[in-house]
Amino acid sequence: MAHQVSGRAYKTPAATQRVSLLKDDQISRITCESCHSDKPHAEGSKANDHTDKVACQTCHIPAFARALPTKMRWDWSSAGQKDAEGKPLKKKGPLGPLAYDGMKGDFTWAKDVKPQYQWFNGSMTNVMAYTKIDPSQPVTLAQAEGSPSEAGARIYPFKLHTGRQPYDKVNNTLVVPKLFGPPGSGAYWGDYDWNKAIGAGMAYVNLPYSGQYDWLETKYYFQISHMVAPKEKAVSCQECHTQQSRLNGIGGVYMPGRDFNRPLNYLGWGAAAAALLGVFLHGLGRAVARRKNGNQGQQD
């Protein structure tokens, strides 16, 4: 086996010095290329030309949640329903896991999900509880950083999780509700009162709360590295190099088959036409010469 992977719990660790987690979080991470190199395919393979712009996961994880369903959406605003016994209502969904939980709200699950794709340099921008937000549009809680011009950025696959959660409608910030606790503690799962739960939670984290809340849409991007498929099931060339490309919306790179460049297309068609004309003229010339030589032989 060629997978001699170094790690913190192995005899030959990746890091030989003890450092703080904060400092350690800023060091380079192990990637696919760390073991498989930037030329992982057979010599001369066109796929080797992609590694400077495309992460290995983009081709080798065609879909995620292939065996078990994954949660794609969580709506907290619908929480609070109870059954006839006064307990949090629970409803199973078509894929098995709960589609509704009275303690947490509605869930949406899915299987065999095609990833979203973004430029990624290894860092994420996160919205904090004190960050000012615009509730008139979905708030992206975790967004990949990276651009086509960055040498270390690649096109990576992501899971996009959406949600609906409370926010402070006066301060325009996210809120931290208190969930756990007995009745009378202000905890949501004790009193099922969002205003009390938010007030208690914000007081605990020492952040201001206006006393008024509402609900907003959120998005969260998870970078995908698990669930690598067998090489026979990797994304095919046609899935990206076509008008219905998986990578539609990804700018900063020209992709034959997906992108249309009129001068370049005219040049390509012109070169192809010139080649065909050359073949035709060559064949015509040989046919004329053969006929001429045949007629001359008959005269002799």
C-alpha positions in Angstrom: 0.0 0.0 0.0 1.2 3.5 -0.9 -0.8 5.3 1.7 1.8 6.1 4.4 -0.2 9.0 5.9 1.5 11.0 8.6 -0.7 12.3 11.4 -0.6 13.5 15.0 -1.3 10.0 16.5 1.3 8.2 14.3 4.9 7.1 15.0 6.1 9.7 12.4 3.8 12.7 13.1 3.2 15.5 10.6 4.2 18.0 13.4 7.0 17.2 15.7 6.6 20.2 18.0 3.7 20.9 20.4 2.0 24.2 19.4 -1.2 25.9 20.4 -4.4 25.1 18.5 -4.6 28.7 17.4 -1.1 28.6 15.9 -1.6 25.1 14.5 -4.7 26.2 12.7 -2.6 28.5 10.6 -0.2 25.9 9.2 -0.5 24.2 5.9 -2.9 21.2 5.8 -2.5 17.8 4.2 -4.3 17.7 0.8 -4.7 15.0 -1.8 -1.6 16.3 -3.6 0.4 15.8 -0.4 0.3 12.0 -1.1 -0.8 11.7 -4.7 1.3 14.6 -6.2 0.1 17.2 -8.7 0.3 14.6 -11.5 -1.8 11.8 -10.0 -2.9 10.2 -13.2 -1.0 8.2 -15.8 1.7 10.0 -17.7 0.3 12.0 -20.6 -3.3 12.0 -19.2 -5.2 15.2 -19.8 -6.6 15.1 -16.3 -3.1 16.0 -15.0 -3.5 19.4 -16.6 -6.4 20.3 -14.3 -4.7 20.2 -11.0 -3.6 23.8 -11.1 -7.2 25.0 -11.1 -9.4 22.1 -10.0 -9.2 20.3 -6.7 -9.1 16.5 -6.8 -12.4 16.3 -4.8 -14.2 18.2 -7.6 -13.8 15.2 -10.0 -13.6 12.4 -7.5 -16.7 13.3 -5.4 -19.5 13.3 -8.0 -22.2 13.3 -5.3 -22.4 13.2 -1.5 -24.8 11.4 0.8 -24.7 8.4 -1.5 -25.5 5.9 1.2 -27.2 7.8 4.0 -29.3 11.0 3.7 -27.9 14.4 4.7 -29.7 17.3 6.2 -30.0 20.1 3.6 -32.3 22.5 5.4 -33.2 23.4 9.0 -36.2 25.7 9.8 -36.2 26.7 13.4 -39.2 29.0 13.0 -41.7 26.1 12.9 -40.6 24.6 16.2 -43.0 24.4 19.1 -45.7 22.0 18.0 -46.8 19.3 20.5 -48.7 16.1 20.3 -51.8 15.1 22.2 -49.7 14.2 25.3 -48.1 17.7 25.3 -44.8 16.4 24.2 -42.8 17.8 21.2 -44.4 16.5 18.0 -42.2 14.3 15.8 -42.8 13.3 12.2 -40.6 10.9 10.2 -39.7 11.9 6.6 -39.7 9.8 3.4 -35.9 9.1 3.7 -36.1 7.8 7.3 -34.8 10.7 9.6 -37.2 13.1 11.2 -38.8 15.7 8.9 -40.2 17.6 11.9 -39.2 17.8 15.5 -41.2 20.0 17.9 -38.0 21.0 19.7 -36.1 22.0 16.5 -38.5 22.6 13.6 -38.6 21.3 10.0 -35.8 19.4 8.4 -35.2 18.7 4.7 -33.1 15.6 3.8 -31.6 14.4 0.5 -29.5 11.7 -1.0 -27.1 11.6 -3.9 -26.7 15.3 -3.9 -24.6 17.1 -6.6 -22.2 19.5 -4.9 -22.1 23.3 -5.4 -18.7 24.6 -6.6 -16.6 27.6 -5.6 -13.1 28.9 -5.7 -11.5 28.1 -2.4 -8.1 29.0 -1.0 -8.5 27.1 2.3 -10.1 29.9 4.4 -13.7 30.6 5.2 -15.4 33.9 6.1 -17.8 33.5 9.0 -20.6 35.7 10.3 -20.4 36.2 14.1 -23.1 37.0 16.6 -22.0 40.7 16.7 -21.7 41.0 12.9 -24.2 43.5 11.3 -26.3 41.7 8.7 -28.9 42.6 6.0 -32.0 40.5 6.8 -33.7 41.5 3.5 -31.7 38.8 1.8 -30.3 35.4 2.8 -27.3 35.7 5.1 -24.3 33.5 4.2 -23.0 32.3 7.6 -19.9 30.6 6.1 -18.5 31.6 2.8 -15.5 30.2 1.0 -12.6 32.6 0.2 -10.6 32.4 -3.0 -10.4 33.8 -6.5 -9.1 32.6 -9.9 -6.1 34.9 -9.6 -4.8 33.2 -6.4 -2.1 30.7 -7.0 -3.3 28.5 -4.2 -7.0 28.6 -5.0 -8.8 25.7 -6.6 -12.4 24.9 -7.7 -13.8 22.8 -4.8 -17.1 21.0 -4.1 -19.3 22.3 -1.3 -22.5 21.2 0.4 -24.9 24.2 0.6 -27.1 24.0 3.8 -29.9 26.5 4.1 -31.9 27.5 7.2 -34.3 29.8 8.9 -33.2 31.2 12.3 -34.0 34.1 14.6 -32.2 37.5 14.6 -32.4 40.8 16.4 -34.6 42.9 14.2 -33.5 46.2 15.8 -29.8 45.6 16.1 -29.6 43.5 12.8 -27.5 40.8 14.4 -27.8 37.1 14.8 -28.9 35.9 18.3 -27.8 33.1 20.6 -30.9 31.6 22.2 -30.7 29.5 25.3 -32.0 26.0 24.5 -31.3 23.8 27.5 -32.9 24.2 30.9 -36.0 23.5 33.0 -39.3 25.4 32.8 -38.9 28.9 34.3 -35.2 29.1 33.3 -35.9 31.0 30.1 -34.6 28.0 28.0 -36.6 27.4 24.8 -36.9 23.7 25.5 -38.2 24.6 29.0 -40.7 27.3 28.3 -41.0 27.3 24.4 -40.8 31.1 24.3 -38.4 32.4 21.8 -38.2 35.9 23.2 -37.3 34.6 26.7 -34.8 32.1 25.2 -33.1 34.8 23.1 -32.9 37.2 26.1 -31.4 34.6 28.3 -28.9 33.4 25.7 -27.7 36.9 24.8 -27.3 37.8 28.4 -25.2 34.7 29.0 -22.8 35.6 26.1 -22.9 39.3 27.2 -24.3 40.7 23.9 -27.1 43.3 23.5 -30.6 42.2 22.7 -33.3 44.7 21.8 -36.2 42.5 22.9 -37.5 42.2 19.3 -36.7 39.2 17.0 -37.8 38.0 13.6 -36.7 35.2 11.3 -34.3 35.3 8.4 -33.0 32.9 5.7 -29.4 31.7 6.1 -26.9 29.7 4.0 -23.9 27.8 5.1 -21.2 26.2 2.8 -19.4 23.0 3.9 -16.3 22.1 1.9 -16.4 18.4 1.0 -13.5 16.0 1.2 -15.2 12.8 2.4 -17.0 10.3 0.2 -14.5 9.9 -2.6 -16.0 7.6 -5.2 -14.2 4.8 -7.0 -12.2 6.1 -10.0 -14.7 4.5 -12.4 -17.4 6.8 -11.0 -15.4 10.0 -11.2 -17.0 13.0 -12.9 -16.7 12.6 -16.7 -15.3 15.2 -19.0 -18.8 15.7 -20.6 -20.3 16.8 -17.2 -18.2 19.9 -17.1 -17.3 20.6 -20.7 -20.8 21.2 -21.9 -23.5 23.9 -22.0 -25.1 22.2 -19.0 -21.8 22.1 -17.1 -21.6 21.3 -13.4 -19.3 24.3 -13.2 -21.8 26.9 -14.6 -21.4 30.0 -12.6 -17.6 29.4 -12.0 -15.8 32.3 -13.6 -12.2 33.2 -14.2 -11.4 30.2 -16.3 -12.2 29.3 -20.0 -13.7 25.9 -20.4 -14.1 24.4 -23.9 -17.6 23.2 -24.5 -19.0 25.3 -21.7 -17.9 28.8 -22.7 -18.5 30.6 -26.0 -15.9 32.8 -27.5 -17.0 34.0 -31.0 -13.5 34.9 -32.4 -12.0 31.7 -31.0 -14.8 29.6 -32.3 -14.5 31.1 -35.8 -10.8 30.5 -35.7 -11.3 26.9 -34.7 -14.0 26.3 -37.4 -11.8 28.1 -39.9 -8.8 25.8 -39.0 -11.0 22.7 -39.3 -12.4 23.9 -42.7 -8.9 24.7 -44.0 -7.7 21.2 -42.9 -10.7 19.6 -44.7 -10.1 21.7 -47.8 -6.4 20.7 -47.7 -7.3 17.0 -47.5 -9.8 17.4 -50.4 -7.4 19.2 -52.6 -4.7 16.7 -51.8 -7.0 13.8 -52.8 -8.2 15.6 -55.9 -4.6 16.3 -56.9 -3.6 12.6 -56.5 -6.7 11.5 -58.5 -5.9 13.8 -61.4 -2.3 12.8 -61.4 -3.3 9.1 -61.3 -5.7 9.6 -64.2 -3.1 11.6 -66.2 -0.5 8.9 -65.7 -3.0 6.2 -66.7 -3.9 8.0 -70.0 -0.2 8.5 -70.8 0.5 4.8 -70.3 -2.3 3.9 -72.7 -0.8 6.2 -75.3 2.6 4.6 -74.9 
